[in-house]
């Protein structure tokens, strides 16, 4: 079974029932790799797990994000081993035949890169779209508490604000719009639209990276405006809302920056395929 955006992995055959049994072999039973020059003899289960470790070591991102992929590969190896045993091979040779059928761990890992990139891009876009309004509300609370004369009903006509502060807020609005548009695009191209859109695995990481840098710009501008206000009129700011907004923006900025660079790295990896 292969997912959209990922070419089939050689030898991967998944049955309808996911199996959780292990290929552990009791002491004294045949081992995988026996009789092959330069290959250490391993129990069958250890041979499978070593192969899976070699694949996952080449996958980008945290190990916990690869749980489903490892389970899929393990199940496929079990099925391939069963098939070879049914053909008459002993357990040790059946495991080695299954591993050989799957192929080089690096090539197998490359086959999963589009899926991992799309999943990561969708997760980044979702986090940015969810946290954006929350951070924005904190900044709005700071503005209202620090400038009581602001008319909430007409946010685009904040005539009571200094000209430079108003221009800064407009720049923040542009960065927020870029983040929202790119984040929505990142979610769209990793959802049901993939059924109709041509397969372009690099599109989702690019959209998520743009959303991430947009968030960095929005939060960075917000912090700069806060610093300007502190320098010009520190007594005018409401301390608690300002501190909460600043802390939230710093955290989001750091997360967005790291996520954006990771998305670009994944996109570069896809370009080398």
C-alpha positions as CSV (number, residue, x, y, z in Angstrom):
1,X,0.0,0.0,0.0
2,X,1.5,3.3,-1.0
3,X,0.2,6.8,-0.2
4,X,-0.1,9.8,-2.5
5,X,3.1,11.6,-3.1
6,X,5.3,8.5,-2.3
7,X,6.4,5.9,-4.8
8,X,5.8,2.3,-3.8
9,X,8.6,0.9,-1.7
10,X,10.1,-2.2,-3.3
11,X,8.8,-5.4,-1.6
12,X,6.3,-3.6,0.6
13,X,3.1,-5.5,0.7
14,X,0.6,-4.7,3.5
15,X,-2.2,-7.1,4.3
16,X,-5.6,-5.9,5.6
17,X,-4.7,-7.1,9.1
18,X,-1.8,-5.2,10.8
19,X,0.3,-7.8,12.7
20,X,2.0,-7.0,15.9
21,X,4.0,-10.2,16.3
22,X,7.7,-10.1,16.4
23,X,10.2,-12.2,14.4
24,X,12.0,-13.1,17.5
25,X,13.7,-16.5,17.4
26,X,14.5,-18.5,20.5
27,X,18.1,-19.3,21.3
28,X,19.3,-22.1,19.2
29,X,17.0,-21.3,16.3
30,X,18.4,-20.3,12.8
31,X,19.8,-16.8,12.5
32,X,19.7,-14.2,9.7
33,X,22.9,-13.7,7.8
34,X,24.3,-17.1,8.6
35,X,26.8,-18.3,6.0
36,X,27.1,-14.9,4.3
37,X,30.7,-13.5,4.1
38,X,31.2,-10.4,6.2
39,X,27.7,-10.5,7.7
40,X,27.4,-11.2,11.4
41,X,24.9,-13.8,12.3
42,X,21.8,-12.2,14.0
43,X,18.5,-13.6,15.3
44,X,15.8,-13.1,12.6
45,X,14.1,-10.4,14.7
46,X,17.3,-8.5,15.3
47,X,18.1,-8.6,11.5
48,X,14.7,-7.0,10.8
49,X,15.1,-4.4,13.6
50,X,18.6,-3.5,12.4
51,X,17.3,-3.0,8.9
52,X,14.5,-0.8,10.2
53,X,17.0,1.2,12.3
54,X,19.1,1.9,9.1
55,X,16.0,3.1,7.3
56,X,14.8,5.4,10.1
57,X,18.3,6.8,10.7
58,X,18.0,8.3,7.2
59,X,14.5,9.8,7.8
60,X,14.3,13.5,8.6
61,X,12.5,14.8,11.8
62,X,12.0,13.3,15.2
63,X,11.8,9.5,15.6
64,X,8.4,9.6,17.2
65,X,7.0,11.0,13.9
66,X,8.1,7.9,12.1
67,X,6.2,5.4,14.2
68,X,3.6,4.7,11.5
69,X,6.3,4.3,8.8
70,X,8.2,1.9,10.9
71,X,5.1,-0.1,11.7
72,X,4.3,-0.2,8.0
73,X,7.7,-1.4,7.0
74,X,7.8,-4.0,9.8
75,X,4.4,-5.4,8.7
76,X,5.6,-5.5,5.1
77,X,8.8,-7.4,6.1
78,X,6.7,-9.9,8.1
79,X,4.4,-10.5,5.1
80,X,7.4,-10.9,2.7
81,X,9.1,-13.3,5.2
82,X,5.9,-15.3,5.4
83,X,5.7,-15.4,1.6
84,X,9.3,-16.7,1.3
85,X,8.8,-19.3,4.1
86,X,5.6,-20.5,2.3
87,X,7.9,-21.0,-0.8
88,X,10.1,-23.3,1.2
89,X,12.9,-21.1,2.6
90,X,14.0,-21.6,6.2
91,X,13.3,-18.7,8.6
92,X,16.8,-17.2,8.4
93,X,16.9,-17.2,4.6
94,X,13.4,-16.0,4.4
95,X,14.2,-12.9,6.5
96,X,17.3,-12.1,4.4
97,X,15.3,-12.6,1.2
98,X,12.6,-10.2,2.5
99,X,15.3,-7.6,3.4
100,X,16.9,-8.0,0.0
101,X,13.6,-7.6,-1.7
102,X,13.0,-4.3,0.1
103,X,16.3,-3.0,-1.1
104,X,18.8,-0.4,0.1
105,X,17.7,1.4,3.3
106,X,18.6,4.8,1.8
107,X,16.4,4.2,-1.2
108,X,13.6,3.0,1.0
109,X,13.9,6.1,3.2
110,X,13.9,8.4,0.1
111,X,10.6,6.9,-0.9
112,X,9.0,8.2,2.3
113,X,10.4,11.7,2.1
114,X,7.4,13.2,0.2
115,X,5.0,11.8,2.8
116,X,7.1,13.1,5.8
117,X,7.5,16.5,4.2
118,X,3.8,16.8,3.5
119,X,2.9,15.8,7.1
120,X,5.4,18.2,8.6
121,X,4.3,21.0,6.4
122,X,0.7,20.5,7.3
123,X,1.5,20.3,11.0
124,X,3.6,23.6,10.8
125,X,0.8,25.4,8.9
126,X,-1.8,24.2,11.4
127,X,0.2,25.3,14.4
128,X,0.9,28.8,12.9
129,X,-2.8,29.3,12.0
130,X,-4.0,28.3,15.4
131,X,-1.4,30.3,17.4
132,X,-1.6,33.4,15.3
133,X,-5.1,34.6,16.5
134,X,-4.1,33.8,20.1
135,X,-1.0,35.9,20.0
136,X,-2.9,38.6,18.1
137,X,-5.5,38.8,20.8
138,X,-2.7,39.4,23.4
139,X,-1.3,42.3,21.3
140,X,-4.8,43.7,20.8
141,X,-5.4,43.6,24.6
142,X,-2.0,45.4,25.1
143,X,-3.0,48.1,22.5
144,X,-6.4,48.6,24.1
145,X,-5.1,48.7,27.6
146,X,-2.3,51.1,26.7
147,X,-4.3,53.3,24.4
148,X,-7.9,53.5,25.8
149,X,-9.0,56.0,23.1
150,X,-8.6,53.3,20.3
151,X,-12.0,52.6,18.6
152,X,-12.2,48.9,18.4
153,X,-15.0,49.0,15.8
154,X,-12.7,50.6,13.2
155,X,-9.3,48.9,13.7
156,X,-8.0,50.3,10.3
157,X,-8.7,53.9,11.4
158,X,-6.6,54.1,14.6
159,X,-6.1,57.8,14.3
160,X,-5.3,58.2,17.9
161,X,-2.0,56.3,17.5
162,X,1.3,58.0,16.5
163,X,2.0,57.8,12.8
164,X,5.0,55.6,13.1
165,X,3.2,53.1,15.3
166,X,0.2,53.0,12.9
167,X,2.6,52.3,10.0
168,X,4.2,49.5,12.0
169,X,0.8,48.0,12.7
170,X,0.1,48.0,9.0
171,X,3.3,46.1,8.3
172,X,2.3,43.6,10.9
173,X,-1.0,43.2,9.2
174,X,0.7,42.5,5.9
175,X,2.9,39.8,7.5
176,X,-0.1,38.3,9.2
177,X,-1.9,38.1,5.8
178,X,1.1,36.4,4.2
179,X,1.3,33.9,7.1
180,X,-2.4,33.1,6.9
181,X,-2.5,32.7,3.1
182,X,0.6,30.5,3.0
183,X,-0.6,28.5,5.9
184,X,-4.0,27.9,4.3
185,X,-2.2,26.9,1.1
186,X,0.0,24.5,3.0
187,X,-3.0,22.8,4.5
188,X,-4.9,22.8,1.2
189,X,-2.2,21.1,-0.8
190,X,-1.7,18.4,1.7
191,X,-5.5,17.6,2.0
192,X,-8.1,16.5,-0.4
193,X,-6.9,18.7,-3.1
194,X,-4.0,16.2,-3.7
195,X,-6.5,14.1,-5.6
196,X,-6.8,16.6,-8.3
197,X,-3.5,18.5,-8.2
198,X,-0.4,17.3,-10.0
199,X,2.1,15.6,-7.7
200,X,4.5,18.2,-6.6
201,X,6.0,17.2,-3.2
202,X,8.0,20.4,-2.8
203,X,5.0,22.6,-2.9
204,X,3.8,21.9,0.7
205,X,7.1,22.5,2.4
206,X,7.5,25.8,0.5
207,X,4.1,27.0,1.6
208,X,4.8,26.1,5.2
209,X,8.2,27.8,5.1
210,X,6.7,31.0,3.7
211,X,4.1,30.8,6.5
212,X,6.8,30.3,9.0
213,X,8.9,33.3,7.8
214,X,5.7,35.4,7.7
215,X,5.0,34.5,11.4
216,X,8.6,35.5,12.2
217,X,8.1,38.8,10.5
218,X,4.8,39.5,12.2
219,X,6.1,38.6,15.7
220,X,9.4,40.3,15.1
221,X,7.6,43.6,14.1
222,X,5.3,43.3,17.1
223,X,8.4,43.1,19.4
224,X,10.0,46.0,17.6
225,X,6.9,48.1,18.1
226,X,6.9,47.2,21.7
227,X,10.5,48.2,22.1
228,X,9.8,51.5,20.4
229,X,6.9,52.2,22.7
230,X,9.0,51.4,25.7
231,X,11.7,53.8,24.5
232,X,9.3,56.6,23.7
233,X,6.7,56.4,26.5
234,X,7.3,53.5,28.9
235,X,4.7,54.6,31.4
236,X,1.9,54.4,28.7
237,X,2.1,50.6,28.3
238,X,0.1,48.3,30.4
239,X,2.7,46.0,31.8
240,X,0.9,42.7,32.2
241,X,-0.7,42.5,28.7
242,X,2.5,43.7,27.2
243,X,4.6,41.1,29.0
244,X,2.2,38.3,28.0
245,X,2.2,39.4,24.4
246,X,5.9,39.7,24.2
247,X,6.5,36.3,25.7
248,X,4.0,34.6,23.4
249,X,5.6,36.4,20.3
250,X,9.1,35.3,21.3
251,X,8.1,31.7,21.7
252,X,6.2,31.7,18.4
253,X,9.0,33.5,16.6
254,X,11.5,30.9,17.7
255,X,9.2,27.9,16.8
256,X,8.3,29.4,13.4
257,X,11.9,30.1,12.5
258,X,13.0,26.6,13.3
259,X,10.0,25.1,11.5
260,X,10.6,27.2,8.4
261,X,14.2,26.2,8.1
262,X,13.3,22.6,8.6
263,X,10.7,22.8,5.8
264,X,13.3,24.3,3.5
265,X,15.7,21.5,4.3
266,X,13.0,18.9,3.5
267,X,12.3,20.7,0.3
268,X,15.9,20.6,-0.7
269,X,16.0,16.9,0.1
270,X,13.1,16.3,-2.2
271,X,14.9,18.3,-5.0
272,X,17.8,15.8,-4.8
273,X,15.6,12.8,-5.5
